[in-house]
């Protein structure tokens, strides 16, 4: 049988039948790819939706200082008001017509406040006229109406934040808060087709590819603002084609799901614009404060152009480190705005002639007050979880007085340098210090220093340096004695004689006076004024060690204190903050107010969450506290604190006590005026001898600070049960004003001396000066 060859048509048919499966495979793969891409797109869409519509950022808690309250009669100098306005970022102008502007003519100021949401409600912007004379406000008016103002609060400066663990910080701004010239600069420099593309701009990508190929390296990017947001907000920093694919796809999804304004708002809050130590500066809202010390709405064209220029590389164009680069980049942004018609050439040229205008340090930073922020954070932990503090955007209003804090930081640094230069054995930088400034009556902590380097967020000596307090404990012992008026008064004679005590192990404790002398019988007030150790030990033992410990606890010491004889000379380790609590109870007249650094807390929208009101507990009777305070005034006039007169005039009445520990390791001073209580410590971190007594070390810092603060005099007023009588200074017997050696001393009524001095004889003692004044 003969087989015929297949015809051409059969060959063709066979070929067609053999090719059909490839087409099906191709179609199937395409469909499968489309399904996979669709499913993957849905997956990415879910990621975009969840993150973009949820809580986008962890917002740090904002920490504010106290608001400056102005009223006729308020203590205020021209220098201080200028400093306060500059700290708030107010701009000096010839005529203040806009918020955050001020002008000055001699002692007369005109300024316009910012709108601000206080704890108790919002206060609108107001134009104010103010006059200062002799260190006080003499006139305060509404400059728009001419009416007198009873009280004005300047908005409090923000002094720091409590950040989340990743150290990102930002100030959220809404789309309608973005200045038009900022948006124009963004479009001109980064994405001029933003409002016309759908998340990805193929033409921009093509132009960038051609430019990069022509240059031989990357000179131009083709990413849209939407792609940049996706890259920073959703993706990791890795460089790969897969990541670029995800970036483009997610940008398309984002553009399809959300409006251009929503995307632009998120972009403005997300972009990285600088680094402040460990803190990353994100968003234009925070960058405005960081670079210009003002809110975004107050920036001018050349300032917003600089911020937009930083998008190209915040470190490379850092205006503080590389001002020439930053200026060139800023001017390029301005030129692009002109080229694309956002501004005219004349406006661009005028803006290019402006300086960068960047401040030395932005005010929204912890760098200036780390020790105080540390205290705030510790007090907050009593009521709030760490996550609440670092993510919920709480607004925390504190007691910090920026003016006082600036004085404290400056005088500590200068004072320690002066101490080191005056003593050859002290190397430069070897001394450290801590200091606490408190309002005596309210217990508000107005300033706090944890060391000589104010901006160093390290060991906080004000809170954590627990050192023996030495003679600072003596007023506690003497207050306990004076609270027993039937047994003790300021003229009661104490034995300043040697003491030898054995402990359970047979060891002998033999304290000595600082001058290594024994003074015999001395009046109680003299023993405290000159800080006699032996007299104090005899007094403390007579009172009872347990009672001394109870008195110390009543005055605010919370830690365990052992009832050992050595505690009578200050072998009690306390921090400067703990010492300040003890002395606050004295400075307030016997009413202890727990020291606090926080006034109020609100949520991000300004709704009140918590208030920390004044709490007062009486821990001593006013009479004994008054006697003790008069004795502490004597310390400053004639005793161990008399060297303070190098800093303060003789007429200024202040009270205080020096403290020195063994081998001159710790130098302490605690003192108060009518409006300030301050505790200072000076020593070495290695606990070696500093070679300083309380008067030669800590008192000098205290004096420097008080001189700069210009405090009010103490102005002690005796309670009703306190009377003044003339007594013999040596014996404490009743005397008369015209008798030799007679002094007027206060006594709790009924505890006056009964024995008469020889000068007085049988005559009835005449009333003295203080009795006539206070009858």
Helices and strands as residue ranges (DSSP letters): H 8-53, E 61-64, E 69-70, H 78-87, E 91-92, E 101-105, E 108-112, E 116-118, E 121-123, E 127-133, E 136-142, E 152-153, E 158-162, E 168-169, G 175-177, H 180-190, H 202-215, H 225-233, H 241-257, H 260-270, E 272-276, E 279-282, H 283-292, G 296-298, H 301-309, G 310-312, H 323-339, H 345-352, H 370-380, H 386-391, E 395-398, H 402-422, E 432-438, E 445-449, H 461-464, E 467-468, G 470-473, H 474-482, E 493-496, E 501-502, E 508-509, E 520-523, H 524-529, H 533-543, H 545-554, G 565-569, E 573-574, H 576-587, E 591-592, E 598-602, E 608-611, E 617-618, H 622-638, G 642-646, E 655-660, G 662-664, E 666-672, E 677-683, H 698-709, E 722-728, E 742-748, H 769-774
